[in-house]
Amino acid sequence: MLTRTRSSSRPGDVIGVLDIGTSKTVCLIVAPPNSRANGLWRRERPSVLGFGLRPSRGLKAGVVIDLDGAEQALRSAVSQAEQAAGLTVEEVFVAVMGGRLKSLTFEAETKVADRIVGDADAERLAAAGRSYAERDGHTLLHLAEIGYRLDGAGGVANPRGMAGTMLAADFHAVTVEDAPLRNLLQVVERSFLTPAGIVPAPHASGLAATTEEERRLGVTCIDLGAGSTTWSMFADGHLLSVDSVAVGGHHVTFDIARSLATPFAEAERIKTLHGSLEEGASEDEEMFSYAVSGRGEPVLHETTKADLNGIIAGRVSDLIAQVTERVGRSGVAHLAARRVVLTGGGSQLKGLALFAEEMLGRPVRIGRPEPAAGMSVAYCNPLFSTAMGLVPIAFDPAAGLRGSGVRDDVAAGGYLKRVGQWLREGF
């Protein structure tokens, strides 16, 4: 995660978290643990004060293609959350899913200046990691040490204060292309919000949909969104890899629309009401009616659920094959791919977990975020994994404190220029 830092934070501060996706825009207004808001003391965990949900506009595969449309949807979602919370929000943590997320694992090393490892030695390592990761038109979103080695001996959790001459670390970094990120941040700041942190969306959804034990033992979390599918891979409690393909639930709907010659909205209704990946279901030969595309009075056609499910299975099989091939090329599949968790709106397709389990030959389950204080249980479903996963990230001391509410212009790369300063302050 990329974040700003500051030396102190008022206990009553609240922040917003934003999931600006292809099909939906979500805003949560959250109070930190042990805080007072609207005259009430909050719980020891972060508490959701307001929730906003609106259909997205102006995005394709998580990338902004219409600034005005995306801004209108964001303003509407934020306004809904602010009305529910009874207050306004200034700072937000933003999930980033578009712009060709790139995952890197690499080693950096430095000589120990005084033969006793100090903060300056660790900072030199982090600076070397940032310099290596942020290049070729990419902006750094996330940088974390996977493990340290001191004079060649591995397994060092915290080398500070230890004696040695050469310090090395394995880093994992996530970067994104500059232009798509700049456009996303323009939408945020045009809505009079200050980005306090930008987070890889697969990391957030992975934290929400998996358990701490799964992340320790090794797990791959696949988030099936509307316009794209992203995934995160964890082992030993560390994020090891993220990736994405520009295929999601909307592509299943498009396949149905083309095959049945029906409008997209009707195809989405058909998928939701009748779609399934369960094999040999008793209702497979049942007929259902649907409207076909055309002018004038609606014309109804009929088909079987088996025919519909064949269309769905073809696209889902292809998607799972693409993800499996990319996971195999990640270099960490042997550590993190023995368990699979599916989340996101597309994971709610009936029978998907068993279908994927049979294809992959390994355990698969549907991951749902844990209920948060103040959050209706009805919203704690896979559709909101990314937004819910941003909440613990926003208040994680290891990720750095939030920045102040000062707004700066995005124009001329103002936000991206500040990125380097915040990273230097945060490591």
SULHUQUI-V838364 format. One record per residue. RES is the residue in one letter. PHI is phi in radians with two decimals (* if undefined). BURIAL is # if it has 24 or more other C-alpha atoms within 12 Angstrom, else .. Layout:
res:RES phi:PHI burial:BURIAL
res:RES phi:PHI burial:BURIAL
This chain:
res:M phi:* burial:#
res:L phi:-1.72 burial:#
res:T phi:-2.60 burial:#
res:R phi:-1.56 burial:#
res:T phi:-2.24 burial:#
res:R phi:-2.63 burial:.
res:S phi:-1.39 burial:.
res:S phi:-2.58 burial:.
res:S phi:-2.49 burial:.
res:R phi:-1.21 burial:.
res:P phi:-1.02 burial:.
res:G phi:-1.51 burial:.
res:D phi:-1.06 burial:#
res:V phi:-2.17 burial:#
res:I phi:-2.32 burial:#
res:G phi:-1.92 burial:#
res:V phi:-2.15 burial:#
res:L phi:-2.18 burial:#
res:D phi:-2.03 burial:#
res:I phi:-1.77 burial:#
res:G phi:-1.82 burial:#
res:T phi:-1.18 burial:#
res:S phi:-1.86 burial:#
res:K phi:-2.50 burial:#
res:T phi:-2.10 burial:#
res:V phi:-2.07 burial:#
res:C phi:-2.23 burial:#
res:L phi:-2.01 burial:#
res:I phi:-1.83 burial:#
res:V phi:-2.23 burial:#
res:A phi:-1.71 burial:#
res:P phi:-1.24 burial:#
res:P phi:-1.06 burial:#
res:N phi:0.96 burial:.
res:S phi:-2.08 burial:#
res:R phi:-2.09 burial:.
res:A phi:-2.45 burial:#
res:N phi:0.95 burial:.
res:G phi:1.41 burial:.
res:L phi:-2.08 burial:.
res:W phi:-1.43 burial:.
res:R phi:-1.57 burial:#
res:R phi:-1.36 burial:.
res:E phi:-1.24 burial:.
res:R phi:-1.72 burial:.
res:P phi:-0.96 burial:#
res:S phi:-2.14 burial:#
res:V phi:-1.42 burial:#
res:L phi:-1.65 burial:#
res:G phi:-2.60 burial:#
res:F phi:-2.29 burial:#
res:G phi:-2.27 burial:#
res:L phi:-2.46 burial:#
res:R phi:-2.47 burial:#
res:P phi:-1.07 burial:#
res:S phi:-1.33 burial:#
res:R phi:-2.41 burial:#
res:G phi:1.35 burial:#
res:L phi:-2.21 burial:#
res:K phi:-2.45 burial:#
res:A phi:0.92 burial:#
res:G phi:1.39 burial:#
res:V phi:-1.92 burial:#
res:V phi:-1.24 burial:#
res:I phi:-2.10 burial:#
res:D phi:-2.57 burial:.
res:L phi:-1.06 burial:#
res:D phi:-1.13 burial:.
res:G phi:-1.11 burial:#
res:A phi:-1.13 burial:#
res:E phi:-1.12 burial:#
res:Q phi:-1.08 burial:#
res:A phi:-1.12 burial:#
res:L phi:-1.15 burial:#
res:R phi:-1.01 burial:#
res:S phi:-1.15 burial:#
res:A phi:-1.14 burial:#
res:V phi:-1.15 burial:#
res:S phi:-1.08 burial:#
res:Q phi:-1.08 burial:#
res:A phi:-1.15 burial:#
res:E phi:-1.15 burial:#
res:Q phi:-1.13 burial:.
res:A phi:-1.16 burial:#
res:A phi:-1.44 burial:#
res:G phi:1.30 burial:.
res:L phi:-2.74 burial:#
res:T phi:-1.82 burial:#
res:V phi:-2.09 burial:#
res:E phi:-2.01 burial:#
res:E phi:-1.82 burial:#
res:V phi:-2.41 burial:#
res:F phi:-1.73 burial:#
res:V phi:-2.03 burial:#
res:A phi:-1.44 burial:#
res:V phi:-2.03 burial:#
res:M phi:-2.13 burial:#
res:G phi:-1.77 burial:#
res:G phi:1.57 burial:#
res:R phi:0.94 burial:#
res:L phi:-0.96 burial:#
res:K phi:-2.18 burial:#
res:S phi:-1.90 burial:#
res:L phi:-2.27 burial:#
res:T phi:-2.16 burial:#
res:F phi:-2.72 burial:#
res:E phi:-1.98 burial:#
res:A phi:-2.28 burial:#
res:E phi:-2.54 burial:#
res:T phi:-2.65 burial:#
res:K phi:-1.34 burial:#
res:V phi:-1.39 burial:#
res:A phi:-1.09 burial:.
res:D phi:-2.00 burial:.
res:R phi:1.14 burial:.
res:I phi:-2.22 burial:.
res:V phi:-1.14 burial:#
res:G phi:-2.17 burial:#
res:D phi:-1.06 burial:.
res:A phi:-1.10 burial:.
res:D phi:-1.16 burial:#
res:A phi:-1.12 burial:#
res:E phi:-1.17 burial:#
res:R phi:-1.11 burial:#
res:L phi:-1.08 burial:#
res:A phi:-1.08 burial:#
res:A phi:-1.10 burial:#
res:A phi:-1.12 burial:#
res:G phi:-1.12 burial:#
res:R phi:-1.08 burial:#
res:S phi:-1.06 burial:.
res:Y phi:-1.24 burial:#
res:A phi:-1.35 burial:#
res:E phi:-1.67 burial:#
res:R phi:-2.71 burial:.
res:D phi:0.95 burial:.
res:G phi:1.28 burial:.
res:H phi:-2.05 burial:#
res:T phi:-1.91 burial:#
res:L phi:-1.35 burial:#
res:L phi:-1.81 burial:#
res:H phi:-2.61 burial:#
res:L phi:-2.51 burial:#
res:A phi:-2.52 burial:#
res:E phi:-1.38 burial:#
res:I phi:-1.46 burial:#
res:G phi:-3.09 burial:#
res:Y phi:-1.86 burial:#
res:R phi:-2.31 burial:#
res:L phi:-2.13 burial:#
res:D phi:0.92 burial:#
res:G phi:1.50 burial:.
res:A phi:-1.57 burial:.
res:G phi:-1.56 burial:.
res:G phi:1.33 burial:.
res:V phi:-1.54 burial:.
res:A phi:-1.36 burial:.
res:N phi:-2.47 burial:.
res:P phi:-1.41 burial:#
res:R phi:-1.01 burial:.
res:G phi:1.56 burial:.
res:M phi:-1.59 burial:.
res:A phi:-1.50 burial:.
res:G phi:3.04 burial:#
res:T phi:-2.02 burial:.
res:M phi:-2.33 burial:#
res:L phi:-1.93 burial:#
res:A phi:-2.29 burial:#
res:A phi:-2.56 burial:#
res:D phi:-1.64 burial:#
res:F phi:-1.97 burial:#
res:H phi:-2.10 burial:#
res:A phi:-2.24 burial:#
res:V phi:-2.16 burial:#
res:T phi:-2.16 burial:#
res:V phi:-2.47 burial:#
res:E phi:-1.11 burial:#
res:D phi:-1.09 burial:#
res:A phi:-1.09 burial:.
res:P phi:-1.07 burial:#
res:L phi:-1.14 burial:#
res:R phi:-1.04 burial:#
res:N phi:-1.15 burial:#
res:L phi:-1.10 burial:#
res:L phi:-1.23 burial:#
res:Q phi:-1.09 burial:#
res:V phi:-1.04 burial:#
res:V phi:-1.13 burial:#
res:E phi:-1.31 burial:#
res:R phi:-1.18 burial:#
res:S phi:-1.61 burial:#
res:F phi:1.09 burial:#
res:L phi:-2.16 burial:#
res:T phi:-1.82 burial:#
res:P phi:-1.20 burial:#
res:A phi:-1.53 burial:#
res:G phi:-2.96 burial:#
res:I phi:-2.15 burial:#
res:V phi:-2.25 burial:#
res:P phi:-1.05 burial:#
res:A phi:-1.00 burial:#
res:P phi:-1.08 burial:#
res:H phi:-1.13 burial:#
res:A phi:-1.10 burial:#
res:S phi:-1.15 burial:#
res:G phi:-1.12 burial:#
res:L phi:-1.14 burial:#
res:A phi:-1.32 burial:#
res:A phi:-1.65 burial:#
res:T phi:-1.93 burial:#
res:T phi:-1.67 burial:#
res:E phi:-1.04 burial:.
res:E phi:-1.16 burial:.
res:E phi:-1.06 burial:#
res:R phi:-1.17 burial:#
res:R phi:-1.32 burial:.
res:L phi:-1.38 burial:.
res:G phi:2.03 burial:#
res:V phi:-2.72 burial:#
res:T phi:-2.01 burial:#
res:C phi:-1.88 burial:#
res:I phi:-1.87 burial:#
res:D phi:-1.81 burial:#
res:L phi:-1.60 burial:#
res:G phi:-1.58 burial:#
res:A phi:-1.31 burial:#
res:G phi:-1.84 burial:#
res:S phi:-2.72 burial:#
res:T phi:-2.10 burial:#
res:T phi:-2.08 burial:#
res:W phi:-2.61 burial:#
res:S phi:-2.26 burial:#
res:M phi:-2.18 burial:#
res:F phi:-2.20 burial:#
res:A phi:-2.79 burial:#
res:D phi:0.93 burial:.
res:G phi:1.40 burial:#
res:H phi:-1.87 burial:#
res:L phi:-1.32 burial:#
res:L phi:-1.86 burial:#
res:S phi:-2.88 burial:#
res:V phi:-2.35 burial:#
res:D phi:-2.86 burial:#
res:S phi:-2.78 burial:#
res:V phi:-2.31 burial:#
res:A phi:-1.47 burial:#
res:V phi:-2.36 burial:#
res:G phi:-2.63 burial:#
res:G phi:-1.07 burial:#
res:H phi:-1.11 burial:#
res:H phi:-1.23 burial:#
res:V phi:-1.09 burial:#
res:T phi:-1.12 burial:#
res:F phi:-1.06 burial:#
res:D phi:-1.07 burial:#
res:I phi:-1.13 burial:#
res:A phi:-1.06 burial:#
res:R phi:-1.20 burial:.
res:S phi:-1.18 burial:.
res:L phi:-1.75 burial:#
res:A phi:0.94 burial:#
res:T phi:-2.16 burial:#
res:P phi:-1.07 burial:#
res:F phi:-1.04 burial:#
res:A phi:-1.07 burial:.
res:E phi:-1.20 burial:#
res:A phi:-1.12 burial:#
res:E phi:-1.13 burial:#
res:R phi:-1.10 burial:.
res:I phi:-1.07 burial:#
res:K phi:-1.06 burial:#
res:T phi:-1.19 burial:#
res:L phi:-1.44 burial:.
res:H phi:-2.07 burial:#
res:G phi:-1.23 burial:#
res:S phi:-2.81 burial:#
res:L phi:-1.99 burial:#
res:E phi:-1.31 burial:#
res:E phi:-1.49 burial:.
res:G phi:1.15 burial:.
res:A phi:-1.16 burial:.
res:S phi:-1.11 burial:.
res:E phi:-1.62 burial:.
res:D phi:-0.99 burial:.
res:E phi:-1.56 burial:.
res:E phi:-1.16 burial:.
res:M phi:-1.67 burial:.
res:F phi:-2.46 burial:.
res:S phi:-1.76 burial:.
res:Y phi:-2.67 burial:#
res:A phi:-1.53 burial:#
res:V phi:-1.70 burial:#
res:S phi:-1.21 burial:.
res:G phi:2.72 burial:.
res:R phi:-1.65 burial:.
res:G phi:1.34 burial:.
res:E phi:-1.12 burial:.
res:P phi:-1.05 burial:.
res:V phi:-1.93 burial:.
res:L phi:-1.72 burial:.
res:H phi:-2.07 burial:.
res:E phi:-2.25 burial:.
res:T phi:-2.65 burial:#
res:T phi:-1.65 burial:#
res:K phi:-1.13 burial:#
res:A phi:-1.09 burial:#
res:D phi:-1.12 burial:#
res:L phi:-1.06 burial:#
res:N phi:-1.20 burial:#
res:G phi:-1.13 burial:#
res:I phi:-1.09 burial:#
res:I phi:-1.11 burial:#
res:A phi:-1.08 burial:#
res:G phi:-1.06 burial:.
res:R phi:-1.23 burial:#
res:V phi:-1.14 burial:#
res:S phi:-1.04 burial:#
res:D phi:-1.12 burial:.
res:L phi:-1.12 burial:#
res:I phi:-1.08 burial:#
res:A phi:-1.12 burial:.
res:Q phi:-1.09 burial:#
res:V phi:-1.10 burial:#
res:T phi:-1.06 burial:#
res:E phi:-1.14 burial:.
res:R phi:-1.24 burial:#
res:V phi:-1.07 burial:#
res:G phi:-1.09 burial:.
res:R phi:-1.54 burial:.
res:S phi:-1.24 burial:#
res:G phi:1.52 burial:.
res:V phi:-2.18 burial:#
res:A phi:-1.06 burial:#
res:H phi:-1.16 burial:.
res:L phi:-1.70 burial:#
res:A phi:-2.18 burial:#
res:A phi:-1.85 burial:#
res:R phi:-1.39 burial:#
res:R phi:-2.21 burial:#
res:V phi:-2.28 burial:#
res:V phi:-2.09 burial:#
res:L phi:-1.80 burial:#
res:T phi:-2.56 burial:#
res:G phi:1.55 burial:#
res:G phi:-1.02 burial:#
res:G phi:-1.21 burial:#
res:S phi:-1.32 burial:#
res:Q phi:-1.44 burial:#
res:L phi:-1.10 burial:#
res:K phi:-1.02 burial:#
res:G phi:1.42 burial:#
res:L phi:-1.15 burial:#
res:A phi:-1.04 burial:#
res:L phi:-1.19 burial:#
res:F phi:-1.04 burial:#
res:A phi:-1.17 burial:#
res:E phi:-1.07 burial:.
res:E phi:-1.21 burial:.
res:M phi:-1.22 burial:.
res:L phi:-1.55 burial:#
res:G phi:1.20 burial:.
res:R phi:-2.67 burial:.
res:P phi:-1.11 burial:.
res:V phi:-2.35 burial:#
res:R phi:-2.41 burial:#
res:I phi:-1.57 burial:#
res:G phi:-1.74 burial:#
res:R phi:-2.11 burial:#
res:P phi:-1.19 burial:#
res:E phi:-1.21 burial:#
res:P phi:-1.04 burial:#
res:A phi:-1.85 burial:#
res:A phi:-1.02 burial:#
res:G phi:1.50 burial:#
res:M phi:-1.82 burial:#
res:S phi:-1.07 burial:.
res:V phi:-1.03 burial:.
res:A phi:-1.06 burial:.
res:Y phi:-1.62 burial:#
res:C phi:-1.54 burial:#
res:N phi:-2.21 burial:#
res:P phi:-0.99 burial:#
res:L phi:-1.04 burial:#
res:F phi:-1.96 burial:#
res:S phi:-1.07 burial:#
res:T phi:-1.12 burial:#
res:A phi:-1.08 burial:#
res:M phi:-1.18 burial:#
res:G phi:-1.22 burial:#
res:L phi:-1.24 burial:#
res:V phi:-1.09 burial:#
res:P phi:-1.14 burial:#
res:I phi:-1.10 burial:#
res:A phi:-1.09 burial:#
res:F phi:-1.99 burial:#
res:D phi:-1.46 burial:.
res:P phi:-1.02 burial:.
res:A phi:-1.19 burial:.
res:A phi:-1.58 burial:#
res:G phi:1.65 burial:#
res:L phi:-1.30 burial:#
res:R phi:-1.19 burial:#
res:G phi:-1.45 burial:#
res:S phi:-1.33 burial:#
res:G phi:-1.52 burial:#
res:V phi:-1.21 burial:.
res:R phi:-1.66 burial:.
res:D phi:-2.11 burial:#
res:D phi:-1.25 burial:.
res:V phi:-1.38 burial:#
res:A phi:-0.93 burial:.
res:A phi:1.05 burial:.
res:G phi:1.29 burial:.
res:G phi:-0.95 burial:.
res:Y phi:-1.15 burial:#
res:L phi:-1.19 burial:#
res:K phi:-1.16 burial:.
res:R phi:-1.28 burial:#
res:V phi:-0.98 burial:#
res:G phi:-1.06 burial:#
res:Q phi:-1.11 burial:.
res:W phi:-1.14 burial:#
res:L phi:-1.13 burial:#
res:R phi:-1.12 burial:#
res:E phi:-1.28 burial:.
res:G phi:-1.50 burial:#
res:F phi:-1.95 burial:#
